[in-house]
Each structure stands twice: as structure tokens, then as C-alpha cells.
Amino acid sequence: MADGADIHLDPERAERLRVAAEAAGVTPEAFALNAIDSAIDDDWSEDIAALEEYDSTGVSYSVEEVMAELRANVEARQAQRK
């Protein structure tokens, strides 16, 4: 198990981190730790299941297809309410 880690950021990333942290009102270190914690704490099970389904079926959908289906479903539900 790691005792800790040091991460070197290139100048561009370091500046982006500084700007984001300043906008959030926290130190760059606090902002980075929060981002790392969020990434580590995410529940990856749904993403892994979707990848496994794609691996087994080869079926995928574009964002445009998904949004069109979503719009159609919303419009159908709105029509039912009238």
C-alpha cells in the first residue's frame, strides 16, 4: 500500500488547476484531492456492465441516437398528459 504520492503537473495543467481552485474558493491541493476522491469513489459497476455488454454484443449507440430516443419519449409522455 502506498504511503503517499507526489504528482508533477505540466505548466498548463498546473495553471488550469490554479484557476479552477480559485473559482471554487479552495487551495489547488484541496481541489485536486477532491477531484481524486470523486474519481476513486465513483461506482464503476454500471460502466463496467455497459462495457461488458458492448464486448459481448458489439452494439453501441451514438449520443445523437440516445438524445433522439430521449426526446421522443419525453414528447410521447407530454402528449399523454394532454
Biotite code that builds the C-alpha atoms (Angstrom):
import biotite.structure as struc

atoms = struc.array([
    struc.Atom([0.000, 0.000, 0.000], chain_id="A", res_id=1, res_name="MET", atom_name="CA", element="C"),
    struc.Atom([1.318, 3.429, -0.911], chain_id="A", res_id=2, res_name="ALA", atom_name="CA", element="C"),
    struc.Atom([2.282, 5.846, 1.849], chain_id="A", res_id=3, res_name="ASP", atom_name="CA", element="C"),
    struc.Atom([1.605, 8.814, -0.373], chain_id="A", res_id=4, res_name="GLY", atom_name="CA", element="C"),
    struc.Atom([2.317, 10.181, -3.802], chain_id="A", res_id=5, res_name="ALA", atom_name="CA", element="C"),
    struc.Atom([3.692, 13.249, -5.462], chain_id="A", res_id=6, res_name="ASP", atom_name="CA", element="C"),
    struc.Atom([2.247, 14.256, -8.802], chain_id="A", res_id=7, res_name="ILE", atom_name="CA", element="C"),
    struc.Atom([4.057, 16.545, -11.209], chain_id="A", res_id=8, res_name="HIS", atom_name="CA", element="C"),
    struc.Atom([1.801, 18.702, -13.378], chain_id="A", res_id=9, res_name="LEU", atom_name="CA", element="C"),
    struc.Atom([2.978, 20.352, -16.558], chain_id="A", res_id=10, res_name="ASP", atom_name="CA", element="C"),
    struc.Atom([2.635, 24.153, -16.519], chain_id="A", res_id=11, res_name="PRO", atom_name="CA", element="C"),
    struc.Atom([-0.626, 24.172, -18.483], chain_id="A", res_id=12, res_name="GLU", atom_name="CA", element="C"),
    struc.Atom([-2.352, 21.712, -16.115], chain_id="A", res_id=13, res_name="ARG", atom_name="CA", element="C"),
    struc.Atom([-0.950, 23.497, -13.081], chain_id="A", res_id=14, res_name="ALA", atom_name="CA", element="C"),
    struc.Atom([-2.459, 26.770, -14.302], chain_id="A", res_id=15, res_name="GLU", atom_name="CA", element="C"),
    struc.Atom([-5.814, 25.138, -15.071], chain_id="A", res_id=16, res_name="ARG", atom_name="CA", element="C"),
    struc.Atom([-5.809, 23.639, -11.579], chain_id="A", res_id=17, res_name="LEU", atom_name="CA", element="C"),
    struc.Atom([-4.982, 27.002, -10.011], chain_id="A", res_id=18, res_name="ARG", atom_name="CA", element="C"),
    struc.Atom([-7.787, 28.747, -11.909], chain_id="A", res_id=19, res_name="VAL", atom_name="CA", element="C"),
    struc.Atom([-10.341, 26.042, -11.055], chain_id="A", res_id=20, res_name="ALA", atom_name="CA", element="C"),
    struc.Atom([-9.330, 26.040, -7.388], chain_id="A", res_id=21, res_name="ALA", atom_name="CA", element="C"),
    struc.Atom([-9.520, 29.820, -7.194], chain_id="A", res_id=22, res_name="GLU", atom_name="CA", element="C"),
    struc.Atom([-13.004, 29.760, -8.734], chain_id="A", res_id=23, res_name="ALA", atom_name="CA", element="C"),
    struc.Atom([-14.058, 27.149, -6.174], chain_id="A", res_id=24, res_name="ALA", atom_name="CA", element="C"),
    struc.Atom([-12.526, 29.157, -3.323], chain_id="A", res_id=25, res_name="GLY", atom_name="CA", element="C"),
    struc.Atom([-10.125, 26.432, -2.223], chain_id="A", res_id=26, res_name="VAL", atom_name="CA", element="C"),
    struc.Atom([-6.431, 25.721, -2.490], chain_id="A", res_id=27, res_name="THR", atom_name="CA", element="C"),
    struc.Atom([-5.154, 23.869, -5.540], chain_id="A", res_id=28, res_name="PRO", atom_name="CA", element="C"),
    struc.Atom([-4.204, 20.976, -3.246], chain_id="A", res_id=29, res_name="GLU", atom_name="CA", element="C"),
    struc.Atom([-7.723, 20.744, -1.792], chain_id="A", res_id=30, res_name="ALA", atom_name="CA", element="C"),
    struc.Atom([-9.279, 20.971, -5.250], chain_id="A", res_id=31, res_name="PHE", atom_name="CA", element="C"),
    struc.Atom([-7.019, 18.214, -6.602], chain_id="A", res_id=32, res_name="ALA", atom_name="CA", element="C"),
    struc.Atom([-7.658, 15.949, -3.619], chain_id="A", res_id=33, res_name="LEU", atom_name="CA", element="C"),
    struc.Atom([-11.413, 16.417, -4.007], chain_id="A", res_id=34, res_name="ASN", atom_name="CA", element="C"),
    struc.Atom([-11.190, 15.547, -7.719], chain_id="A", res_id=35, res_name="ALA", atom_name="CA", element="C"),
    struc.Atom([-9.152, 12.433, -6.951], chain_id="A", res_id=36, res_name="ILE", atom_name="CA", element="C"),
    struc.Atom([-11.553, 11.379, -4.189], chain_id="A", res_id=37, res_name="ASP", atom_name="CA", element="C"),
    struc.Atom([-14.524, 11.823, -6.527], chain_id="A", res_id=38, res_name="SER", atom_name="CA", element="C"),
    struc.Atom([-12.878, 9.713, -9.216], chain_id="A", res_id=39, res_name="ALA", atom_name="CA", element="C"),
    struc.Atom([-11.893, 6.984, -6.766], chain_id="A", res_id=40, res_name="ILE", atom_name="CA", element="C"),
    struc.Atom([-15.276, 6.923, -5.023], chain_id="A", res_id=41, res_name="ASP", atom_name="CA", element="C"),
    struc.Atom([-17.329, 6.667, -8.234], chain_id="A", res_id=42, res_name="ASP", atom_name="CA", element="C"),
    struc.Atom([-19.319, 3.467, -8.590], chain_id="A", res_id=43, res_name="ASP", atom_name="CA", element="C"),
    struc.Atom([-17.843, 1.912, -11.697], chain_id="A", res_id=44, res_name="TRP", atom_name="CA", element="C"),
    struc.Atom([-20.174, -1.117, -11.748], chain_id="A", res_id=45, res_name="SER", atom_name="CA", element="C"),
    struc.Atom([-22.620, 0.399, -14.263], chain_id="A", res_id=46, res_name="GLU", atom_name="CA", element="C"),
    struc.Atom([-19.784, 1.453, -16.565], chain_id="A", res_id=47, res_name="ASP", atom_name="CA", element="C"),
    struc.Atom([-18.162, -1.973, -16.355], chain_id="A", res_id=48, res_name="ILE", atom_name="CA", element="C"),
    struc.Atom([-21.503, -3.677, -17.096], chain_id="A", res_id=49, res_name="ALA", atom_name="CA", element="C"),
    struc.Atom([-22.010, -1.442, -20.159], chain_id="A", res_id=50, res_name="ALA", atom_name="CA", element="C"),
    struc.Atom([-18.513, -2.243, -21.416], chain_id="A", res_id=51, res_name="LEU", atom_name="CA", element="C"),
    struc.Atom([-19.095, -5.967, -20.901], chain_id="A", res_id=52, res_name="GLU", atom_name="CA", element="C"),
    struc.Atom([-22.370, -5.726, -22.835], chain_id="A", res_id=53, res_name="GLU", atom_name="CA", element="C"),
    struc.Atom([-20.619, -3.924, -25.674], chain_id="A", res_id=54, res_name="TYR", atom_name="CA", element="C"),
    struc.Atom([-17.825, -6.522, -25.669], chain_id="A", res_id=55, res_name="ASP", atom_name="CA", element="C"),
    struc.Atom([-20.360, -9.331, -25.951], chain_id="A", res_id=56, res_name="SER", atom_name="CA", element="C"),
    struc.Atom([-22.775, -7.721, -28.450], chain_id="A", res_id=57, res_name="THR", atom_name="CA", element="C"),
    struc.Atom([-20.756, -5.102, -30.326], chain_id="A", res_id=58, res_name="GLY", atom_name="CA", element="C"),
    struc.Atom([-23.817, -2.838, -30.175], chain_id="A", res_id=59, res_name="VAL", atom_name="CA", element="C"),
    struc.Atom([-23.305, 0.816, -29.339], chain_id="A", res_id=60, res_name="SER", atom_name="CA", element="C"),
    struc.Atom([-25.355, 3.992, -29.748], chain_id="A", res_id=61, res_name="TYR", atom_name="CA", element="C"),
    struc.Atom([-24.255, 7.488, -30.664], chain_id="A", res_id=62, res_name="SER", atom_name="CA", element="C"),
    struc.Atom([-25.128, 10.438, -28.477], chain_id="A", res_id=63, res_name="VAL", atom_name="CA", element="C"),
    struc.Atom([-27.407, 11.671, -31.244], chain_id="A", res_id=64, res_name="GLU", atom_name="CA", element="C"),
    struc.Atom([-29.336, 8.373, -31.260], chain_id="A", res_id=65, res_name="GLU", atom_name="CA", element="C"),
    struc.Atom([-29.729, 8.385, -27.495], chain_id="A", res_id=66, res_name="VAL", atom_name="CA", element="C"),
    struc.Atom([-30.868, 12.015, -27.419], chain_id="A", res_id=67, res_name="MET", atom_name="CA", element="C"),
    struc.Atom([-33.374, 11.420, -30.234], chain_id="A", res_id=68, res_name="ALA", atom_name="CA", element="C"),
    struc.Atom([-34.855, 8.484, -28.313], chain_id="A", res_id=69, res_name="GLU", atom_name="CA", element="C"),
    struc.Atom([-34.994, 10.545, -25.121], chain_id="A", res_id=70, res_name="LEU", atom_name="CA", element="C"),
    struc.Atom([-36.752, 13.425, -26.912], chain_id="A", res_id=71, res_name="ARG", atom_name="CA", element="C"),
    struc.Atom([-39.254, 11.035, -28.453], chain_id="A", res_id=72, res_name="ALA", atom_name="CA", element="C"),
    struc.Atom([-40.027, 9.518, -25.042], chain_id="A", res_id=73, res_name="ASN", atom_name="CA", element="C"),
    struc.Atom([-40.470, 12.937, -23.423], chain_id="A", res_id=74, res_name="VAL", atom_name="CA", element="C"),
    struc.Atom([-42.741, 14.121, -26.236], chain_id="A", res_id=75, res_name="GLU", atom_name="CA", element="C"),
    struc.Atom([-44.825, 10.932, -26.006], chain_id="A", res_id=76, res_name="ALA", atom_name="CA", element="C"),
    struc.Atom([-45.287, 11.379, -22.259], chain_id="A", res_id=77, res_name="ARG", atom_name="CA", element="C"),
    struc.Atom([-46.206, 15.033, -22.682], chain_id="A", res_id=78, res_name="GLN", atom_name="CA", element="C"),
    struc.Atom([-48.790, 14.069, -25.303], chain_id="A", res_id=79, res_name="ALA", atom_name="CA", element="C"),
    struc.Atom([-50.329, 11.525, -22.904], chain_id="A", res_id=80, res_name="GLN", atom_name="CA", element="C"),
    struc.Atom([-50.802, 14.221, -20.253], chain_id="A", res_id=81, res_name="ARG", atom_name="CA", element="C"),
    struc.Atom([-52.839, 16.477, -22.560], chain_id="A", res_id=82, res_name="LYS", atom_name="CA", element="C"),
])
